[in-house]
Amino acid sequence: MKSFTYKDLTIELNSEVYEPAEDTFQLLEAIELNGCEKVFEIGTGSGIIALDCCRHGANVVCSDVNPFAVKLARINYKNNISLMKGSFEVRCGDLFNVLKKDEVFDIIIFNPPYLPTKKSDLVGGSGWFDIATDGGVDGLRLTSRFIDGLKKHLSKSGRAYFIFSSLADRNKLEKYLIKKEFKIEILSSLRFNDELLDVYCIYF
């Protein structure tokens, strides 16, 4: 199985799971942790972001709709367990469906499928690559659902981090965030080929 090292973490990969890329590392570098906060990461993939948070002392719940990703994140946790300072749990399911009604977090993280996608753009095969990248016609299909779920599961003093692509509809995104009464910060921007990737931090 392929693997690589990120700082002191050893991360195994799986061909059925989204491989950490520029957006993953941009998000990793933008997240600020303050000790043993409660963290929820949606779409954990290999688990690298969740593991990095746990390594810094956070108590982490992470999830993925892809069962191959859930298995891989558990493998990567076991391989790096000696470095972990917080708790770590992996759940299989879609967005906030894996949470109990009363579960609330200080930090919620999502690297969503953000590419505007038509049916002709889909790769096919097992379908897991398409699920990891297909943002719908406007690129916001999963991002808007993510924003909707934050009211119930993000603490009043908490913050949420996610990736946005300039290929999607920024005006629509920011209008939606304002409608939902979130404050907005763009923490970093990265030019990649024909798009600009931004890390958004939103909070109440």
N, C-alpha and C positions, 0 to 999 in steps of 0.2 A: 504493500500500500504506500502511495506517495505521502510524504510529509515535509514540513518545513519548520523553521524556528522563528518565532517572533519574540524578541527580547529573550526571556528565559523559558517561554512556553514552547513545547513541542506539539505541533498540530498535524494530525493525520488528515488526509483528504479522501473523498469518495467521489467517483465519477457521477453519481446521482445527486450530489449535493453541491450547491453554489459554492464555488471556490473563492476564498477571500481575495478581494481585488482592491483597486484604488479607493473605491467608495468605502469599503470596510475599514481600511487603515485611516482614512480621513475622519470617519466617525469615531474610531478608537481614540485618535489624538485629541478630539474635541470634547470628549466626555470628562466632566470634573466630578470627582468623588470626594466625599467628606466622611471618611471612616466607615462605620458599619451601617450604611444606609441600606434600605430595602430596594432592590433593583429587579425590574421585570424586563426581559428582552424578548421581543416577538421576532420570529423568523431567525432563530439563532444559527442555522446552518451548521458549520463546523464547531460552533460554540466559542470561537475565539474571543468575541467581545464579552460574553458572559464570564468566561474564564478569567479574562484580564480584570474585570470588576471584582470577582471573587478573590483573586490574588491580592487585591488591594484592601480586602477586608469587608467587602459588601456581602450581604445575604441575598443570594440571587435565585430567582425563578426564571427559567427560560423555556421557550416553546418553539415548536415548528410543526407545520402541517405535514411535512415530509417525514415519513417514518425512518427513512435512511439517515436523515439529518439528526433525528432524535437519538438513534443508535450511535451515530458518529460523535455527537456532543458528549454522550455518556462515556464513550471510549476515551475521548480527549480529556475528560475530567479525571478518569482513573489514571491516565498516563501522567497527569500533572498534579496529582492529589497532594504531594508533599509541599507544593508551593501555595496551596490554598489557605487563606486566612479567614474566609467567611463560609457560609453554607451555600450549597449548590443543589438545585433540583431541576430536572428536565421533564417537560410534559408535552404530549402530542395533541395538537389541535389547532384550530383556526382562531387567530387574533385573541380576543379576550374570552373566548368560550372555555378556555382551560382554567379560568379563575373562579373562585367562589365569589358570591355577591359582595362579601364584606372585605375582600382582599384589597389593600391599598398600598401603594408604593411611593417612595421618595423620587425614584427615577424610573422612567419607562423609555425604552429604546427600540427603534424599528428602522431597519434598512429595507424599505418596502420595494416591491416591484414598481419601478417608477417610469419605465419606458412607454410612451404612447404606442399602442400596438393594435394593428389590424389583423384579421384572421390570416391574411397572406404572410404575415411576419412570423407566425408560429413555427417552431422547429419540428414539433411532433415527437416521435419516439416515445419514451416512457412518460413524457409530459412534465417531469419535475423541473426541467430547465425553463419551460414556458411559465410554470407557476411562479418561479423565482424572479422572472423578469417582466411579465405581462402586466402593465399598469392600466390596461384598458385604453379606450380611444383618446382620453385626455391625459393619461398618465397618472391619474389621481384616484383610480377605483379603490385601491386598498388604503391609500393615504387618508382619504376622507372617512373611511370606516374606522381607521385608527384614531383619528381625531374625535370621532363620535364617542368612542369608548373611554376616552381619557377622563371625562367628567366623573365617572363612577369609580375609577381605579387609581387616579393620580391624587396624591395628598395635596391639600390646599397650599402648602409651601413647596410642593415638588416641582419637577421639571421633566419635560419630555424632549428627546432628541430624535431627529429623523433626517434622512437624506432626500433632497429634491434635485431633479434635473431640469435644466433650462429648456429641454425639449418638451417638457410638460407646460401646463398653463399656470404660470405664477400668479397672474392677476386673480384667477379663479380660486387658487389656493389661499391667498392672503385675505380675500374677501370672506372666505369660509371661516378662516381662523378668527377674524374680527367678529363675525356673526356669532361664533361660539365663545366670544369674550376672552380670547387668549392674547397675552402679550407675546411679541415676536422678537427674536434676535437671530441674525445669521452669524454663526461663529467662524465659519471658514468657507472659502470658495476655491475650487480646483478646476482648472481647464483640462478637459480630457477629450481629445479629438474634436468633434463638432459640438460639444456640450459643455456647460458649466455645472459642476456639482456643488451644491451648497449643503452645509450642515445647519439645520434649523434647531434652535432651542426655544420651546414655547412653555409658558407657565401662566398661572392665574394672576 
